[in-house]
Amino acid sequence: MSGFEKDYLSYDFDIAFEDSVALVAFTDSHRHNLWSMPRMAQLTRLLKQLNEDDAVGAVLLYSGEDRSFGAGGSFHETSTFTGGDEVDVWIDHVTDLYIAALQLNRPLIAAIDGYAIGIGLQIALTADYRIGSDRCVLKMPEFELGIACTFGGFMLEKIIGRSSMQNMLMSCAAWPAQRAMADGLLHAVVDAEQLRSKALEEARRAAAFTRPAFRNTKTYLNKDFIAGLEQTRIAGKQAHRAAFAAGEAQGRMKTVLNRSTVQASAEAVS
């Protein structure tokens, strides 16, 4: 273990330094990496610390071996929401994470395997470069779950344009890797077995950029994105409070949780 890695032992992520690249692998107990508030807060804090570390030339967010980048938020949390102050706390965690990623003045690479759904996809959208495996699936199914999609809608429109955003939100459909690349959600698609190595190769290349040129450019280009997220923080609290107060979302989330429990039991028996 390098001296650099010892500085990051307090995080529940698998953090390794490959030359000047900080490789952050997601290691939640669930193989599809669910994004609870504690995990979002940890990644927010980690990104801020990496941004202050002169040894870091680039940051690579990686799904982890045979794991999803993120199958959304934790329904164990959100299925208990009633539309009160707990919604505001959740939205602040979400917003702070996305802004921390956009304020990272190093290149941020996202290596996506498995599912990138909801919050998982939105985390990926903050990256400067997104590389997916040929089996990855991207999706924004909020409306089917009874959840508002203020962040997903804003971020998708910012990244891929209004028409594609509308298609993704209204269809709630899955975007397989090649379609995701064609629509601009991904910049590259590689064989799943090569995802880590190819993403690391890209991160090393980006880490070699002249730092003042990249950092000043990224800060300028992300200024409006961050301002938009601050506005979405306010709108998102209002929209999600209303959605959770209606009560339907919680029932749909519990249905998903029950289905997942049954599936996990079946896999354990087989």
PyMOL commands that set and color helices and strands:
alter all, ss='L'
color gray80, all
select helices_A, chain A and resi 3-6+37-51+75-78+85-103+119-125+142-145+150-160+162-171+177-182+192-207+211-221+223-246+248-269
alter helices_A, ss='H'
color red, helices_A
select strands_A, chain A and resi 14-18+21-25+58-62+108-112+115-117+129-133+137-139+174-176+188-190
alter strands_A, ss='S'
color yellow, strands_A
deselect
rebuild
show_as cartoon
